[in-house]
């Protein structure tokens, strides 16, 4: 996994990391950062659909 985000001087910073899939949960762990867990609504060979956070909060 490669994460890209704005750095301190607004230039794009790239960092590597790992990902882990279990059931319908995708955990993204950028190197030196906090892991992020996404709930997948649909998994197909050529497509992933992530459930919106607002949908999760209302359940």
Secondary structure, DSSP 8 states (H G I E B T S, - for coil): -EEEEE-TTSSEEEEEEEEEEETTEEEEEETTS--EEEEEEEEETTEEEE--HHHHHT-
